[in-house]
Amino acid sequence: MKKSGLFLIVCFSLLFLMVSGAQARLKIIDAQYGHGNSFKNVTRIVQSNVDGDGIDLRVTNGNLGGDPSPGYKKKLRVKYRKNKRNYSIKVNEGQRFYIESSFVDRERPGWNHRYRGDIRIIRAEYGAGSYTTDVTGIVQSQVRGQSINMKVNNKTMQGDPNPGKAKSLSVKYSKDGYNYRVKVREGQRFIVGDPGQDSDDFDQWDPPRRHGLKIIRARYGAGGAYRNVTSLIQGYVRGNTIDMEVNNDTLLGDPNPGHKKQLEVKYRLDGQNYRIRIPEGRSFVISDY
């Protein structure tokens, strides 16, 4: 009798795992690749790149079986189903169609595991005004465990969604179980660092506390001539946001005349420490959007 009961428990457990796994898988409902009125069905191609409940596919003519509209910038339009919900997304040619997998395969080289503390890019958009493009996959590809350090420009974002306009990168990401939002202007760097990896000796990281935006340390200058502007920068903070121009006027003086200067800031937001460098003439922006 005990053996029969154990057998039933094992059978039900296996059945539950099979059903859960089937529900979690990513299903491509429809995928179209092209431009204007010239699109071709690439559903089977995209589905073949699915791994469990995730996918990481660069949108190119080679990966999608040819060029349906030569000479034009194309896009991939996908309708898919995951966890009993339907979604749709558009991915520009040259970018990545990326959905993170919840299945961990530690033996697979190059796979982006979801270890506790690692950064996960939830959403990233690059552009200006209403002309933005989804760069979630591009930004995620630059994550190195608990840190990211990447330049924000047309080259790293793989295109210019609004030529002639000053653009910015808006990112929503998670780390250590908390979600964050940040906006980085074109020409600046998107930096989220692991304090244990910071080798700069100009200041030490403070222990994290769960408050709003706090300027830990800020200095402005160039070469060996810097001036402490921590209190001045803190005065521009409004709640969890800041938006200020970096120049001699806003920072009340020129610590190194004749040289191109920069503002270096270490700050704390929602219990996490960050660092950013902003060249003279740019803006220091952290905003809720």
VENPEMO-V298776 format. One record per residue. N is the residue number from 0. RES is the residue in one small letter. NEAR is the number of other ideal C-beta (glycine too) atoms within 12 Angstrom. D_FIRST is the distance of its C-alpha to the first C-alpha in whole Angstrom. Layout:
N;RES;NEAR;D_FIRST, N;RES;NEAR;D_FIRST
This chain:
0;m;7;0, 1;k;8;4, 2;k;9;5, 3;s;10;5, 4;g;11;6, 5;l;12;9, 6;f;13;10, 7;l;14;11, 8;i;14;13, 9;v;14;14, 10;c;14;15, 11;f;14;17, 12;s;14;19, 13;l;14;20, 14;l;14;21, 15;f;14;23, 16;l;14;25, 17;m;14;26, 18;v;14;27, 19;s;17;29, 20;g;17;31, 21;a;17;32, 22;q;19;33, 23;a;23;35, 24;r;26;37, 25;l;37;40, 26;k;27;42, 27;i;33;46, 28;i;22;47, 29;d;24;50, 30;a;37;53, 31;q;31;56, 32;y;38;59, 33;g;28;63, 34;h;23;66, 35;g;13;67, 36;n;10;67, 37;s;17;66, 38;f;24;62, 39;k;25;60, 40;n;23;56, 41;v;33;54, 42;t;25;50, 43;r;16;49, 44;i;27;51, 45;v;35;49, 46;q;24;46, 47;s;17;46, 48;n;30;47, 49;v;30;44, 50;d;24;41, 51;g;24;38, 52;d;26;39, 53;g;31;43, 54;i;33;46, 55;d;29;49, 56;l;32;52, 57;r;24;55, 58;v;40;57, 59;t;24;60, 60;n;25;61, 61;g;14;60, 62;n;27;56, 63;l;35;57, 64;g;22;58, 65;g;18;62, 66;d;22;64, 67;p;24;65, 68;s;21;68, 69;p;12;70, 70;g;12;72, 71;y;18;70, 72;k;23;68, 73;k;31;64, 74;k;32;61, 75;l;45;57, 76;r;30;56, 77;v;38;52, 78;k;23;50, 79;y;31;46, 80;r;23;43, 81;k;27;41, 82;n;18;38, 83;k;14;38, 84;r;15;42, 85;n;16;45, 86;y;20;48, 87;s;18;51, 88;i;32;54, 89;k;24;57, 90;v;38;57, 91;n;35;61, 92;e;30;62, 93;g;29;62, 94;q;36;59, 95;r;35;55, 96;f;42;52, 97;y;35;50, 98;i;37;47, 99;e;33;45, 100;s;25;41, 101;s;22;38, 102;f;22;36, 103;v;19;37, 104;d;16;38, 105;r;12;40, 106;e;8;41, 107;r;15;43, 108;p;8;46, 109;g;11;48, 110;w;18;46, 111;n;31;46, 112;h;23;43, 113;r;24;42, 114;y;16;42, 115;r;14;43, 116;g;21;47, 117;d;25;48, 118;i;42;50, 119;r;36;49, 120;i;38;52, 121;i;25;51, 122;r;27;54, 123;a;39;57, 124;e;33;60, 125;y;40;64, 126;g;28;67, 127;a;24;70, 128;g;13;70, 129;s;10;68, 130;y;18;68, 131;t;27;65, 132;t;35;62, 133;d;36;59, 134;v;39;58, 135;t;34;55, 136;g;34;54, 137;i;37;57, 138;v;38;57, 139;q;34;53, 140;s;25;54, 141;q;31;57, 142;v;36;54, 143;r;18;53, 144;g;22;50, 145;q;25;52, 146;s;26;55, 147;i;36;57, 148;n;27;61, 149;m;30;63, 150;k;22;66, 151;v;37;66, 152;n;24;69, 153;n;26;69, 154;k;15;68, 155;t;28;65, 156;m;40;64, 157;q;27;65, 158;g;27;67, 159;d;24;70, 160;p;29;69, 161;n;21;72, 162;p;12;75, 163;g;12;78, 164;k;18;75, 165;a;23;74, 166;k;31;70, 167;s;35;67, 168;l;44;64, 169;s;35;61, 170;v;39;58, 171;k;25;55, 172;y;34;52, 173;s;26;49, 174;k;34;49, 175;d;22;47, 176;g;15;45, 177;y;19;49, 178;n;21;51, 179;y;34;55, 180;r;27;57, 181;v;42;61, 182;k;32;64, 183;v;41;66, 184;r;33;69, 185;e;32;70, 186;g;27;71, 187;q;34;69, 188;r;29;66, 189;f;42;63, 190;i;33;61, 191;v;38;58, 192;g;30;58, 193;d;26;56, 194;p;24;58, 195;g;13;57, 196;q;18;58, 197;d;24;62, 198;s;12;65, 199;d;17;67, 200;d;8;69, 201;f;20;71, 202;d;22;69, 203;q;15;65, 204;w;25;62, 205;d;21;62, 206;p;14;58, 207;p;21;57, 208;r;15;57, 209;r;13;56, 210;h;20;59, 211;g;21;61, 212;l;32;63, 213;k;30;65, 214;i;35;68, 215;i;33;67, 216;r;31;70, 217;a;36;72, 218;r;33;75, 219;y;37;78, 220;g;28;80, 221;a;23;81, 222;g;13;81, 223;g;11;82, 224;a;17;83, 225;y;26;80, 226;r;24;80, 227;n;24;78, 228;v;32;77, 229;t;26;74, 230;s;17;75, 231;l;25;77, 232;i;35;74, 233;q;23;72, 234;g;16;74, 235;y;28;74, 236;v;28;70, 237;r;16;69, 238;g;16;65, 239;n;23;63, 240;t;21;66, 241;i;34;69, 242;d;25;72, 243;m;30;75, 244;e;21;77, 245;v;36;78, 246;n;23;81, 247;n;24;84, 248;d;14;85, 249;t;26;81, 250;l;35;81, 251;l;16;84, 252;g;19;86, 253;d;21;86, 254;p;24;85, 255;n;21;86, 256;p;13;89, 257;g;11;89, 258;h;18;86, 259;k;19;83, 260;k;31;80, 261;q;31;77, 262;l;43;75, 263;e;35;72, 264;v;41;69, 265;k;30;66, 266;y;40;64, 267;r;29;61, 268;l;35;59, 269;d;28;56, 270;g;23;55, 271;q;38;56, 272;n;37;59, 273;y;40;61, 274;r;35;64, 275;i;37;67, 276;r;32;70, 277;i;38;72, 278;p;25;76, 279;e;28;79, 280;g;21;80, 281;r;28;76, 282;s;27;74, 283;f;41;71, 284;v;35;69, 285;i;39;65, 286;s;25;64, 287;d;21;62, 288;y;20;62
